[in-house]
Amino acid sequence: MNTKRLVRCALIAAVYTVLCLALAPFSYGAVQVRLAEVLCLLPVFGPEYIVGVTLGCFLSNLLGSTIIDVVFGTLATLLACVVTYKLRNLRVGKAKLAIAASIPPILFNAVIVGAFVITFFFSDGVVTLPIALWNAVTVGIGEVISCGILGVALVWLIEHNQALHRLFCE
């Protein structure tokens, strides 16, 4: 990894962490729209972003949540970023949107964070399938907003703006 990529990695980790902590009421909990998750689509531009986003998630969970979220939330983000990287070339429509790349963060977070972590570790002792599904849906909706809408828009913007493309891709 060259110096430029290492700096990008550190910068993305810092931005992710700052966004989560600055917007803490929206970043944590059963109903969340973690705006920092827009960065989960950056692996479309290179594998260094997998490390940066995962490190940012780890730090933000370490500083703002519980050890359970540090372990499982970070795992969800790592898996999401790796699969997003694998789907980086799949595009949809005339605008060639990175919609396929937005699906892994939505699904991994809905299942791991929503259906598993929130249901089993943060419920009041009652664990049922409808509660797990509800938690998956609430986390999933936040991920659709962050990744499916804003993240896809961010990728499109970076790809269509020369200055941003140089900053993120070269």
N, C-alpha and C positions, 0 to 999 in steps of 0.2 A: 504494500500500500504506500503510495507516494505521499509527500507532505500535504499536497492540496486535498487529497481524499481524506487524510487523517484529520485535517482541519474541518472539512465538511462534516465528518462523522461527529466530532466534538461539538460543533456548532448546532447540529440537529439535535443532539442529546440535550444540550443546554436549552434550546428553544422549546423542545417538548416538555422539559421539566418546568420551565418558567410558565408556560401556558397552563399546565395542570395546576400548579400552585397558585397562580394569579386568579384562575377561574375555578378554584377549589369547590365551591358549592355545586358547580355543574360537572366537575371532573370525577367525582367519587359518589358511590351509592348505587342503589338499585335502579333508580331512574337517573341516567346521566347522558349528557352530550359532551363528551371529552373532545373539545376542539383540537387538541394536540394530535388526535388520531388522524387528522388530514395528512399528517406526515407519514403515515403507514403506507401511502402510495408512492413515496419517494424511491423505494427499491426498483421501481420501473426504470429509473435512471442509473442504477448501479448498485452492486452488492454492499458497498460501504454504508449505504443508508440502512441496511438491515441492522448493522452494529449500532449506528447512531440512534435509530428509533428505539431499538430494544434497550439500549443503555439509558435513554431518556425515560422510558417507561419504568425501568427498574428504579432509577433515582426518584422519580415522582411518586412512585408507590412507597418507596422507603421513607421518604420525607412527609408524605401526606396520607398514608393509608396504614394497612396492617401487614404483618409478615405473610399472611395468607395471600394477600393481593400482590405482595412482592414476588412470591413464588409463582402463583398461578396466572396472575395478570401479565407478568413478564413473559411467561411461557406462551400464553395466548398471542401476545404481540410478536414474539420471535417466530412462532409457527406461521402467523399471518404474513409477516414480512418475507419469509422464505418463499411461501407459496405465491405471494404477490410478485416477487422477483421472477419466479418461474413462468408466470402468466403475463409478463411485461409486454410481449409482442402481440397478444390477442387484443384486437380492437373491434369496436362496434360502430356501425353506421358510416355515413359519409364523412362525419366529423372525426372518425377514427378515435372514439372515446375509449379510455382505459377502464371500462365498466367491469370487465372480467377481473382485473387486478384489484377492484374494490370489494369483491365478494369474500376473499379469505378473511380480512379483518372483521367484516360483519359477522360471518359465521363462527369463527374461532372465539371471538369475544362473546357473542350471544350464548354459545354452548358452554365454554369454559368459565367465563366470568358470571354470566347470567344464570344459566341452568344449574351449574355446579357450585361455584364459589358462593354466590349470594344465597342460593337455596339451602345448601348444606352447612355453611359456616355462619351465616348472618340471619337465619330465620329464628323464630321464637320456639323452636323445637318441633314444629309441625312441618313435615316434609311430604308433599304430595306431588303427583305429576302435574296437576293444574298450576300449582305454585311455581314449579320449575319452569313450565312453559311460559307462564306470565313473566317471570324474571328474564328468561331468554328473549322474549318479545320486547320488554322495556329496554334492555341493553341493546338489542338489535336495532331498535328504532333510532337510538342515539348514534349507533355506528352507521346506519344508513345516511343520517344527516351529515356526520363528520366525514365518512369515507366515500359513500356512494354518491353524494352530491358535491360537497365541498372538496373532497380529495380528488375526484375525477375532474372537477373544474380547475384545481391547482395544477394537475398534470397537463391539462389542455393549455393552460396559460403559460406554463414553463416551456412547453413545446412550440408555442406560437409567438413567444417574445424573445427576441435575440439576446437581450441583456440577461434575462433570467436563464435562458438556455445555456449561455456561457457560464454563468455562476453555478448552476446545478449539474451541468453535464460535461464540461470540458476540463 
